[in-house]
Amino acid sequence: MKAHDPASDKLLIREDSRGIVTLTLNRPQQLNALSESMLELLQQELDSIAGDAAARCLVIAGAGKAFCAGHDLLEMRSNSRKPYYEELFTRCSRVMQSLQALPVPVIARVHGIATAAGCQLVGACDLAIAADTARFAVSGINVGLFCSTPSVALSRNVSSKRAFDMLVTGRFIDAATAADWGLINEAVPEGELDAAIARKTVEIEGKSAAAIRYGKSMFYRQKHMDLGRAYEYASDVMARNMMEEDASEGIDAFLSKRRAVWKR
């Protein structure tokens, strides 16, 4: 008889390894739908990771046969009140914004389907690597609900016309198309997905944590500025980054043709 795994009872499983944090959505029977409890747990973990100096990268994954099928529709229909929906979508939006606000890169590990708020979750991550069998959609329109909040993340990853087409048709796109459109970084054979994630996390882990903290914050803030203000802001960030020990160490190591030793 197979021993019971206590982790299987958790809605969200956290694993830490050498600074790489993996959060696995664990509602496989519901295709990892984002229930209220799941969103609450995600927010708690993101708040924890934000203050964890040892964290270098976050991977978001899904248990079972899918990445994430979006919001829990059964839960939503059992609470037919506008204040409830406002609070639910606000809570979900906070989770998505918290992903971008983290000082470490966030990678979506996508397999199966990523639909509606699940597709939003992919778009909210800094990077996304998917199995070549994965499929993506913002399919709320098929049940009479325009995917308004998912459209925010989607339209910041793909062109307006492509995003709007997905939103008004609810059609699925495959992983190759998602990569071509910019929703994900790459599509790999399903059996190679974990290896591809590991390669990316090793690349990130080998860089200066301080430089990544400066860079991630700067990258998203400058996108909403006009050109002149963006350069002014980026120049200030780069000057502050240059004052870090890691910048001195990295440049000295490059000039000396040796491997840099980053501050931890």
HELIX and SHEET records of a PDB file:
HELIX    1   1 PRO A    6  ASP A    9  5                                   4    
HELIX    2   2 PRO A   28  GLN A   30  5                                   3    
HELIX    3   3 GLU A   36  ALA A   50  1                                  15    
HELIX    4   4 LEU A   73  ARG A   77  1                                   5    
HELIX    5   5 LYS A   82  ALA A  101  1                                  20    
HELIX    6   6 ALA A  117  ALA A  124  1                                   8    
HELIX    7   7 SER A  139  VAL A  143  5                                   5    
HELIX    8   8 SER A  148  LEU A  154  1                                   7    
HELIX    9   9 SER A  160  THR A  169  1                                  10    
HELIX   10  10 ALA A  175  TRP A  181  1                                   7    
HELIX   11  11 GLU A  190  GLU A  192  5                                   3    
HELIX   12  12 LEU A  193  GLU A  205  1                                  13    
HELIX   13  13 ALA A  209  GLN A  222  1                                  14    
HELIX   14  14 LEU A  227  MET A  242  1                                  16    
HELIX   15  15 GLU A  245  LEU A  255  1                                  11    
SHEET    1   A 6 LEU A  12  SER A  17  0                                        
SHEET    2   A 6 ILE A  20  LEU A  25 -1                                        
SHEET    3   A 6 CYS A  57  GLY A  62  1                                        
SHEET    4   A 6 VAL A 106  VAL A 110  1                                        
SHEET    5   A 6 LEU A 127  ALA A 131  1                                        
SHEET    6   A 6 GLU A 186  VAL A 188  1                                        
SHEET    1   B 3 ILE A 113  THR A 115  0                                        
SHEET    2   B 3 ARG A 135  ALA A 137  1                                        
SHEET    3   B 3 ILE A 173  ASP A 174 -1                                        
END                                                                             
